[in-house]
Amino acid sequence: MNVTTQSAPVPRIYFSWPEGKPGAVTSSWDDGTIYDHRLLEVFRSHGLHGTFHLNSGLLGGCGSDDGFHIEESMVRDLYAGHEIAAHSLTHPNLWTLSDDLVFHQLLEDRRNLERLAGYPITGLAFPCGRGGDDERLEGLARRAGLRTARASHVDGHFSAPTNWLRWGVSCHIEGFHKAWESFEALSRADKLFFWWGHSYEFEKKYGWGLLENIALQLQHASVWHATNRAVYDYVQAWRALLWSLDLHVVQNPSSQEVWFLKDGTLFSILPGSTLQLQR
């Protein structure tokens, strides 16, 4: 007599943002001008988070187009609860410089900002928008100890990058509403919206009403609001989970809680713990 044994179905494991949120939103803001004060007031009143890319060699000075930069003494308190990140020392066109000069621009900006922020600086926005397609600049950013780097190219994927040093965006300020419609139409659990700009653009070009409108829309969206670094840390923690071959045991070697879906049910695993999943 032939006896047929039926194997147990393979569990289906899927990514989830914290607390099962059906999407995440991050943003980044360049140059560190005095208009960051007003932008941050709006962000705090609506529960939003951003990453702020500063040129430490320009702090306290006046830019040609964007007005005065904030003072060094303001940095830590002004950006509390958000991420401070690098943008090069003096905002040159990095692709025109030698390796030594690029490395100096990145390393010294990071060094200065760490002194002002009080924590390791791991993020970068390439000045003048270029860099995400440049292997040389990517390598120098990695050599300077930076973990993420944003250029200005729109990738249209609404997802975390496979290469964090070539992190594309969902849109610039003026393209927010069109891009947001596309984002909301997606049903993927891993969808990520990344918008960027300069705070002085609301003062000088688009008007602060646009920011208020966007912030109100984001406040009522069922998404996780996070800085660039928080997104990076979370996705890296998810990717670092260790699974048994039958997918019924998972370990979390990271320092943060991670959520995931198993056969449609939401689970979370605490940092440094092992979780036995029901067979």
C-alpha angles and dihedrals in degrees: 000000000000115000117201118203119201116217120227115261115264111252115245111227122192137178120257133187116234115302090005094288109174094229144357134232128204134167141187133207127199139218103016101245127170090262088073085081092067094039090053092050089057092045093051094047090054100038096249128148132209145177116235119206113206135192100217093194091060100046112127092018136099123257123214097243109008105054128235122349120227120264121259090241090061098054104088098044097037095055098037109141092022133077125267112208140172128270099170126279100273106003101252127163094269095196089065094056132085120253092258093052094046091049090050091051093052100038097046092046089052092046093051095044093050088056090051098040099040095225139074114286111223105160133081139184112199109236117244091020099273128111107073091096097040116098092192094055091043090055093048091049090052090047089053089058097253118148102192132032127184125200124178102258118121110231098182094209099108091212141104113279125252088217111042092194089062098047111164125200135236093226149326119250097274093052096050102108096047092046092045091056090055091047095050091050091062120094098194115126092219099053116140129190118205120184128173146178145124124288091225089064089071090051097045107025122009104028128238091264088075091057092048090050093050093044093052091050092050093045091061095043117104095237141115111258111211146154121251090257093050090053091048094048093048096048091046090052090051092049090049095058112123117223132194115237092256091048093234097110126052132181127200111209093174129094096244140065115262129200128206141164122244115188089335096311120115118234134174130201123205122230115280094007139120121226125201109209121209113262 
